[in-house]
Amino acid sequence: MINDRLRELADMLAEHVPAPVVEDLLTYVRVDEAEIGLQSLCDVLSDEEEPLTPAEIELIHELGEALGLSANRIEQVDELRIEG
């Protein structure tokens, strides 16, 4: 279930985030390291200041909560929200 939702997130991000970032997430999913993959994704998105849709941010929060990640790791993407 979580891995399916992570793949859904990857599909959403693939439309506007550099391919290597999305591939890294999928690699972590394939090796059953979803927590590390989502943490890494949040760090990269924040560092690179990749704009995110509200739906993408919502899904990241949902997945972070489901995986038990620290709120600080996930909340860093909130500032990347595309208004509109």
Residue pairs with C-beta under 8 A, 6 or more apart in sequence:
2 34
2 63
2 66
2 67
3 29
3 34
5 59
5 62
5 63
5 66
6 25
6 26
6 29
6 34
6 37
6 38
6 63
7 26
7 29
8 59
9 25
9 56
9 59
9 60
9 63
10 22
10 25
10 26
10 29
12 53
12 55
12 56
12 59
13 21
13 22
13 25
13 56
14 22
16 50
16 51
17 45
17 50
18 48
21 41
21 44
21 45
21 48
21 50
24 37
24 40
24 41
24 44
25 37
25 38
25 40
25 41
26 37
27 37
28 34
28 36
28 37
28 38
28 40
29 37
34 63
34 67
35 67
35 68
35 69
38 60
38 63
38 64
38 67
38 69
38 74
39 69
39 73
41 60
42 60
42 64
42 73
42 74
42 76
42 77
43 73
43 76
44 50
45 52
45 77
45 80
46 76
46 77
46 79
46 80
49 80
50 80
51 80
51 81
51 82
52 60
52 77
52 80
52 81
52 82
53 81
53 82
54 81
54 82
57 77
57 78
57 80
57 81
60 74
60 77
61 74
64 71
64 73
64 74
65 74
